[in-house]
Amino acid sequence: MLDMRIAHVIRTGEHAEGWRVDAHAFYHQEKLNELKRLAAGDPRLVSEIYDELASNASTSLDS
């Protein structure tokens, strides 16, 4: 999970040429990169890996 301290730094930091970083887009890009990394070493379909990650995320939110 994205550490809230990191999100705060990203939200308040500036990006190249004065552009502000979109924390929401950054979070989703990190999740996409994680999915790609997991899929590279896994013979299952990417959709199966995604479903498993989504299920794990919703389970962790319930507890």
Secondary structure by P-SEA (a helix, b strand, c coil): cccaaaaaaaaaccccccccccaaaaaaaaaaaaaaaaaaaccccaaaaaaaaaaaaaaaaac
